[in-house]
């Protein structure tokens, strides 16, 4: 049984793209509005992206894409 990391879903990529297009950290509600996803979905996907090191939370309840996250979009 291998522990291969799961590939990113379309939802994950939409969230990363939305973050890549902003110059400052944004809240999950802003991301939900931009992507058209429900805020509950955005929150749970952000948690997964943080665990992978693709998103960071420099300010409480605000999120920003990391360099690794940007690399995933290329």
Secondary structure in CASP SS format (residue, H / E / C, confidence):
PFRMAT SS
TARGET T0000
AUTHOR 0000-0000-0000
METHOD secondary structure of the structure
MODEL  1
X C 1.00
X C 1.00
X C 1.00
X C 1.00
X C 1.00
X C 1.00
X C 1.00
X C 1.00
X C 1.00
X H 1.00
X H 1.00
X H 1.00
X H 1.00
X H 1.00
X H 1.00
X H 1.00
X H 1.00
X H 1.00
X H 1.00
X H 1.00
X C 1.00
X C 1.00
X C 1.00
X C 1.00
X C 1.00
X E 1.00
X C 1.00
X H 1.00
X H 1.00
X H 1.00
X H 1.00
X H 1.00
X H 1.00
X H 1.00
X H 1.00
X C 1.00
X C 1.00
X C 1.00
X H 1.00
X H 1.00
X H 1.00
X H 1.00
X H 1.00
X H 1.00
X H 1.00
X H 1.00
X H 1.00
X H 1.00
X H 1.00
X H 1.00
X H 1.00
X C 1.00
X C 1.00
X C 1.00
X E 1.00
X E 1.00
X E 1.00
X E 1.00
X E 1.00
X C 1.00
X C 1.00
X E 1.00
X E 1.00
X E 1.00
X E 1.00
X C 1.00
X H 1.00
X H 1.00
X H 1.00
X H 1.00
X H 1.00
X H 1.00
X H 1.00
X C 1.00
END
